[in-house]
């Protein structure tokens, strides 16, 4: 079984590229973030023609998450327990479209899109911290089952996960407290899979479109796959597919792909 997480940065713009990649890389389940559309706007037809089922959660042209699977989709949830809401001043808080979970074959999979944070003094930063804390609390209840949480976490956990910690665009990604917030997933019994199989420095998953960041390899490693104990034990390999940042119409993120021995989960 092969599973990928990928922030596609607008599925309507990149659906053909996504379908091509899923087929070429032989992906069974894809956890997708930043779809930027409502479910009724999601370009389902190209994916169903390729043999995939789709479940999507989106409220407007921002955020949005989805799960694409050719091994079944069941028991869909569009938020995790106590997922925090966010609201601007004078408006009622809303639980944004930042998480979707489903059972795909022998595995429970969650696609999550953690808030960026925007700035250290911005309300979105406190929201980001609350989101990570509540996600870890929810994950603790899933830790004995075969579960993978994949997505764009908007955190560079170590110094070597970002080209320059002084990058102003990444201020909310590198603080000690936000790194501790993300580490709570490990405290909840989850293991980050790409770290086990993809060693070395400057192995990034995101490069900004500006200032020749990709050719210079000035990026960040912020897309991850966290697995419960039983799911982690069934993982046999993981890659960061850097080549998907190349060419016309690429997302600014690339897929992170894990191979899982499905028989070990049966």
C-alpha positions, 0 to 999 in steps of 0.5 A: 500500500502506498500513501502520499501527503501533498499540499497541491496549492489549488486542486482546480489549477493542478488536477491534471498534474495530480492525476498524472502523479498518482498514476505514475507513482502508483499511489493508493491513497493521497492526503491532499491539502490547500484545495482552495475550493468547496466540495461541489467545486472539486474536480472529481471527474478526472480522479474518478476516471483514474479509479479513485474515490474522493472526499473533500472538505472546503468552506470557501476559496481558502484552505481545504483538505481532501482524501483520494483513495482507490482502496475504499473510503469509509467513516468520513470525519471533517474535523477531529475532536475539539478542533479549534475554531477561528474568527475575526473580530466581530465574527463568530468563530468557525471550525475551518476546513483543515482536517478530514479523516477516513478509513482507507483499506486497513488504515485510518488516515487524516489529512491536516493543514495546520494554520500558517501563523502569519506572525508572532503577534498575529491571532493566527499564531495562537490559533496555530498553537491551539490547533497543534495542541488539540490535534495531539490530544485527539491523536492520543486517543488514536494511538493504539489503532493503525492511523497515519496523520499526514499534511502540511504542518507549517513547522520546521522541527529542527534547524536543518529543516529550513534553509535559514531560520532568520527567514522572515517568512518562516518566523512562526515555523521555527520558534521553540514553543511551536516546535514543542507543540508539534513534538506533542504528536510524538508524545501521543505515540506517533512516529514521523516516517520521513525522518526514518527513511530520508536522512540528511540535511536540506531535504525539503518539502516546500520552496517559495515561488519567489527569489529562485528559492527552488533552484537555490534549494532554499526551502523548508521541511514542513510536510510530514507523515505521523504514524501510530505505533502499529502503522509505523511498524508496517512502514517499509520505505518513504521518499520526498519526491523533490522532482514534483517541484519542477516543471510548469504548473508545479505546487510549491510543495512536493509529495511525501510518500510512504510504503506500508505492508498492508498485510501487517495491518490485517 
